Amino acid sequence: MLRLQLLGLGQIHYCDRPLDGFPNHQCHRLLCYLVLNRHHPHNRERLASIFWCDCSTSTSRTYLRNAIWRLRHTLQVAGAAVDDYLLIGDDSISFIASSRYWLDVEVLEAAFSACQALDGHELASSQTAELEQAVDLYVGDLLEGTYEDWCLYDRERLRLLHLSALDKLLVYHEHNGTYDRGLIYGKRLLARDPTNEKVHRQMMRLYWLVGDPNEALAQYRSCTQVLREELGIRPSESTTLLYKQMVRNEFDPALLPVYRDDSLPDRIRRDESLRSTVRHALQRVQRLQVVAEETRSELQQIERLISVALLEGSQT
């Protein structure tokens, strides 16, 4: 069976034999694209334009043929029957979704889809168990280190799905009194998005509920620091009010719906969502800047090599 782990750096195995060089070769990335979009066939010309958009049509189609040949060879070396997984025609190519395979992305999507319409406090224990197993597969963003356009949309989609799943689990455990488990998922959320003020508030409540008021107050200070350093703002009135209640020992969790943070006005909710979106957009821009700088350095190196070659050629 083909086993595809595309979250994080990624790896693909067939019967415990890894695909050599994954995911560094374009044929591997072509396989990833076909798997992520496995529910319909893909026109060859469109595939060529997606992966080699800077080349002419004839050149890009040649590169695609070479990538398909390399992909077939790679699967055969691993021991897989190519026709079991790829349907290759004159005009299109597709991954056979009915084949025997395991895909971490699919497990995450299925677990989340089963409870997407539910709030965290409405989850059944079986749904929670499946969701917990699924989020544990999220060891990193989709195909980390790959910055091609076709990958960025799915990466962001899965990142948001993962955050939403963690949020459901956080709410579930807070509502059901398994506060230590809730703290685990709260920490994971903040590791992914430390500016999420709503989660900071939930963490403050959870620390208070497990009998650790010092950590609850420390969480507020951490929230204050990260909002100041990352966004140049102060915590909202809701967060500050919660902190003051805890300092005075006046906070009573029984007076609030444990599973829902209705004290947060809609405007503040939208502001926090916007801040998170802007922050992640800036991170993507920074990564693109790094790639652009590396490309510029490589081009300069190529220019130097060409200059040296021309000079040597003129001297002979």
Phi, psi and omega per residue, in radians:
M1 nan 2.462 3.113
L2 -1.416 2.203 -3.116
R3 -2.046 2.030 -3.048
L4 -2.017 2.049 3.049
Q5 -1.954 1.811 -3.055
L6 -1.800 -0.143 3.103
L7 -1.460 2.419 -3.024
G8 1.429 -2.563 3.135
L9 -1.209 -0.469 3.065
G10 1.526 2.586 3.027
Q11 -2.825 2.582 3.130
I12 -2.246 2.314 3.115
H13 -2.217 2.599 2.930
Y14 -2.159 2.001 -3.071
C15 0.879 0.841 3.095
D16 1.230 0.101 3.072
R17 -1.765 2.107 -3.083
P18 -1.297 2.663 2.996
L19 -1.340 2.112 -3.050
D20 -1.027 2.297 3.031
G21 1.340 0.075 -3.106
F22 -1.114 2.421 -0.005
P23 -1.876 0.614 -2.945
N24 -1.337 -0.402 -3.076
H25 -1.661 2.624 -3.092
Q26 -1.109 -0.492 3.111
C27 -1.143 -0.597 3.088
H28 -1.163 -0.720 -3.135
R29 -1.203 -0.566 3.053
L30 -1.098 -0.741 3.103
L31 -1.081 -0.744 3.125
C32 -1.057 -0.757 3.126
Y33 -1.076 -0.785 -3.124
L34 -1.121 -0.665 3.140
V35 -1.212 -0.769 -3.138
L36 -1.139 -0.457 3.138
N37 -2.078 0.904 -2.938
R38 -1.412 -0.090 -3.008
H39 -1.625 0.104 3.082
H40 -2.777 2.722 3.130
P41 -1.301 2.830 -3.071
H42 -2.202 2.203 3.121
N43 -1.083 2.344 -3.090
R44 -1.035 -0.764 -3.095
E45 -1.120 -0.676 3.104
R46 -1.172 -0.731 3.090
L47 -1.033 -0.768 -3.137
A48 -1.061 -0.700 -3.126
S49 -1.253 -0.499 3.116
I50 -1.233 -0.750 -3.033
F51 -1.584 -0.450 -3.116
W52 -2.332 0.994 -3.025
C53 -1.163 -0.364 -3.111
D54 -1.505 -0.051 -3.101
C55 -1.801 2.858 3.057
S56 -1.182 2.862 -3.103
T57 -1.033 -0.798 -3.108
S58 -1.136 -0.711 -3.133
T59 -1.185 -0.747 -3.124
S60 -1.132 -0.638 3.101
R61 -1.194 -0.610 3.072
T62 -1.125 -0.782 3.098
Y63 -1.054 -0.687 3.135
L64 -1.127 -0.763 3.111
R65 -1.044 -0.729 3.117
N66 -1.119 -0.709 -3.139
A67 -1.144 -0.686 3.111
I68 -1.135 -0.746 3.109
W69 -1.062 -0.781 3.126
R70 -1.124 -0.657 3.130
L71 -1.144 -0.764 3.082
R72 -1.025 -0.800 -3.126
H73 -1.099 -0.747 -3.118
T74 -1.094 -0.740 3.120
L75 -1.155 -0.706 3.137
Q76 -1.128 -0.707 3.116
V77 -1.078 -0.623 3.122
A78 -1.332 -0.183 3.100
G79 1.745 0.095 -3.112
A80 -1.516 2.533 3.023
A81 -1.444 1.989 -3.024
V82 -0.997 -0.728 -3.084
D83 -1.181 -0.242 3.072
D84 -1.328 -0.362 -3.008
Y85 -2.131 -0.450 -3.094
L86 -2.139 2.334 3.021
L87 -1.882 1.829 -3.025
I88 -1.917 2.024 3.115
G89 -2.011 3.115 -3.140
D90 -1.159 -0.565 -3.062
D91 -1.967 -0.243 -3.073
S92 -2.592 2.915 3.091
I93 -2.558 2.519 3.141
S94 -2.637 2.718 2.991
F95 -1.502 2.339 -3.087
I96 -1.407 1.819 -3.046
A97 -1.201 -0.310 3.126
S98 -1.523 0.017 -3.126
S99 -1.299 2.990 3.125
R100 -1.495 1.895 3.124
Y101 -2.668 2.860 3.034
W102 -2.264 2.303 -3.065
L103 -2.327 2.104 -3.102
D104 -1.060 -0.661 3.129
V105 -1.064 -0.711 -3.123
E106 -1.149 -0.673 3.111
V107 -1.094 -0.771 3.120
L108 -1.111 -0.799 -3.126
E109 -1.088 -0.748 -3.098
A110 -1.164 -0.752 -3.135
A111 -1.121 -0.702 -3.134
F112 -1.261 -0.693 -3.120
S113 -1.055 -0.606 -3.103
A114 -1.152 -0.372 -3.102
C115 -2.274 0.293 -3.055
Q116 -1.035 -0.645 -3.071
A117 -1.442 -0.044 -3.063
L118 -1.786 2.519 2.928
D119 -1.311 2.809 -3.093
G120 -0.992 -0.661 -3.096
H121 -1.276 -0.179 -3.136
E122 -1.661 -0.063 -3.091
L123 -1.174 2.476 2.969
A124 -1.415 2.782 -3.107
S125 -1.072 -0.630 3.130
S126 -1.168 -0.683 3.103
Q127 -1.146 -0.685 3.120
T128 -1.103 -0.756 3.140
A129 -1.073 -0.752 3.126
E130 -1.146 -0.703 -3.133
L131 -1.173 -0.667 3.115
E132 -1.129 -0.733 3.098
Q133 -1.114 -0.655 -3.109
A134 -1.199 -0.797 -3.093
V135 -1.188 -0.412 3.080
D136 -1.179 -0.368 3.093
L137 -1.295 -0.298 -3.077
Y138 -1.429 1.448 -3.109
V139 -1.556 -0.052 3.135
G140 2.994 2.984 3.123
D141 -1.161 2.817 -3.077
L142 -0.983 2.154 3.054
L143 0.776 1.055 3.125
E144 -0.972 2.375 -3.101
G145 1.695 -0.183 3.073
T146 -1.786 2.154 -3.059
Y147 -2.119 0.381 3.102
E148 -1.259 2.603 -3.032
D149 -0.965 -0.702 -3.058
W150 -1.106 -0.409 -3.082
C151 -1.526 -0.488 -2.966
L152 -1.150 -0.683 -3.129
Y153 -1.108 -0.882 -3.135
D154 -1.122 -0.599 3.109
R155 -1.075 -0.809 -3.137
E156 -1.188 -0.703 3.125
R157 -1.044 -0.806 -3.120
L158 -1.245 -0.566 3.085
R159 -1.093 -0.799 3.138
L160 -1.173 -0.648 3.087
L161 -1.091 -0.755 3.132
H162 -1.089 -0.774 3.129
L163 -1.099 -0.706 3.127
S164 -1.143 -0.684 3.107
A165 -1.125 -0.756 3.091
L166 -1.065 -0.687 3.129
D167 -1.114 -0.734 3.100
K168 -1.063 -0.734 -3.130
L169 -1.176 -0.666 3.097
L170 -1.070 -0.829 3.138
V171 -1.123 -0.736 -3.141
Y172 -1.002 -0.866 -3.063
H173 -1.240 -0.565 3.059
E174 -1.147 -0.747 -3.114
H175 -1.187 -0.609 -3.054
N176 -1.667 0.107 3.034
G177 1.415 0.123 3.077
T178 -1.621 1.218 -2.950
Y179 -1.154 -0.618 3.129
D180 -1.084 -0.689 3.087
R181 -1.151 -0.685 3.105
G182 -1.053 -0.677 3.118
L183 -1.090 -0.627 3.131
I184 -1.062 -0.808 -3.093
Y185 -1.322 -0.511 3.032
G186 -1.115 -0.717 3.119
K187 -1.137 -0.668 3.110
R188 -1.131 -0.711 3.109
L189 -1.079 -0.780 -3.111
L190 -1.242 -0.486 3.057
A191 -1.136 -0.564 3.124
R192 -1.482 -0.614 -3.110
D193 -2.527 1.461 -3.072
P194 -1.166 -0.197 -3.138
T195 -1.615 0.103 -3.126
N196 -1.329 1.689 -3.029
E197 -1.166 -0.591 3.122
K198 -1.033 -0.748 -3.139
V199 -1.189 -0.634 3.063
H200 -1.008 -0.737 3.127
R201 -1.132 -0.745 3.108
Q202 -1.073 -0.699 3.115
M203 -1.133 -0.692 3.084
M204 -1.031 -0.778 3.131
R205 -1.129 -0.756 -3.101
L206 -1.116 -0.756 3.098
Y207 -1.069 -0.671 3.112
W208 -1.134 -0.705 -3.095
L209 -1.234 -0.487 3.087
V210 -1.516 0.055 3.082
G211 1.480 0.543 3.138
D212 -2.223 1.281 -3.093
P213 -1.115 -0.511 3.133
N214 -1.105 -0.713 3.098
E215 -1.205 -0.575 3.096
A216 -1.080 -0.759 3.125
L217 -1.234 -0.635 3.106
A218 -1.129 -0.566 3.110
Q219 -1.120 -0.678 3.098
Y220 -1.114 -0.757 3.137
R221 -1.114 -0.665 3.086
S222 -1.111 -0.731 3.105
C223 -1.069 -0.796 3.141
T224 -1.033 -0.756 -3.092
Q225 -1.175 -0.801 -3.070
V226 -1.216 -0.611 3.104
L227 -1.187 -0.645 3.119
R228 -1.196 -0.800 -3.058
E229 -1.298 -0.668 -3.051
E230 -1.526 -0.670 -3.004
L231 -2.117 -0.166 -3.134
G232 1.193 0.564 -3.129
I233 -2.276 2.982 3.071
R234 -1.791 2.832 3.056
P235 -1.056 2.694 3.128
S236 -1.214 2.947 3.133
E237 -1.073 -0.628 -3.132
S238 -1.084 -0.763 -3.125
T239 -1.207 -0.752 -3.140
T240 -1.137 -0.681 3.101
L241 -1.095 -0.744 3.105
L242 -1.057 -0.742 3.121
Y243 -1.076 -0.804 -3.127
K244 -1.109 -0.684 3.097
Q245 -1.078 -0.683 -3.132
M246 -1.238 -0.688 3.116
V247 -1.055 -0.691 -3.128
R248 -1.491 0.015 -3.094
N249 1.046 0.635 -3.125
E250 -1.873 -0.019 -3.091
F251 -1.343 2.237 3.126
D252 -2.192 1.801 -3.109
P253 -1.010 -0.451 -3.101
A254 -1.162 -0.350 -3.127
L255 -1.455 -0.122 -3.118
L256 -2.065 2.595 2.985
P257 -1.214 1.931 -3.009
V258 -1.018 -0.607 -2.992
Y259 -1.527 -0.109 -3.072
R260 -2.466 2.443 -3.090
D261 -1.741 1.125 -3.079
D262 -1.286 -0.168 -3.133
S263 -1.250 -0.210 -3.092
L264 -1.542 2.062 -3.138
P265 -1.084 2.680 -3.121
D266 -1.037 -0.655 -3.118
R267 -1.086 -0.736 -3.129
I268 -1.192 -0.652 3.085
R269 -1.017 -0.813 -3.138
R270 -1.120 -0.687 3.135
D271 -1.089 -0.758 -3.128
E272 -1.140 -0.706 3.104
S273 -1.088 -0.728 -3.140
L274 -1.127 -0.753 3.126
R275 -1.039 -0.776 3.136
S276 -1.089 -0.763 -3.139
T277 -1.088 -0.780 3.141
V278 -1.099 -0.732 -3.120
R279 -1.059 -0.807 -3.136
H280 -1.216 -0.566 3.073
A281 -1.119 -0.726 3.113
L282 -1.115 -0.661 3.108
Q283 -1.103 -0.709 3.123
R284 -1.150 -0.690 3.100
V285 -1.079 -0.717 3.125
Q286 -1.093 -0.710 3.121
R287 -1.138 -0.701 3.112
L288 -1.130 -0.617 3.098
Q289 -1.116 -0.674 3.110
V290 -1.111 -0.786 3.127
V291 -1.082 -0.730 3.140
A292 -1.106 -0.705 3.130
E293 -1.154 -0.724 3.105
E294 -1.101 -0.721 3.116
T295 -1.100 -0.744 3.126
R296 -1.069 -0.727 3.128
S297 -1.121 -0.699 3.123
E298 -1.136 -0.703 3.121
L299 -1.129 -0.685 3.104
Q300 -1.113 -0.687 3.101
Q301 -1.117 -0.717 3.112
I302 -1.100 -0.737 3.123
E303 -1.068 -0.712 3.119
R304 -1.121 -0.734 3.142
L305 -1.123 -0.684 3.114
I306 -1.138 -0.727 3.131
S307 -1.081 -0.739 3.128
V308 -1.121 -0.748 3.134
A309 -1.103 -0.719 3.110
L310 -1.139 -0.692 3.140
L311 -1.135 -0.787 3.141
E312 -1.106 -0.649 -3.133
G313 -1.175 -0.598 -3.135
S314 -1.285 -0.383 -3.107
Q315 -1.519 -0.221 -3.122
T316 -1.662 nan nan
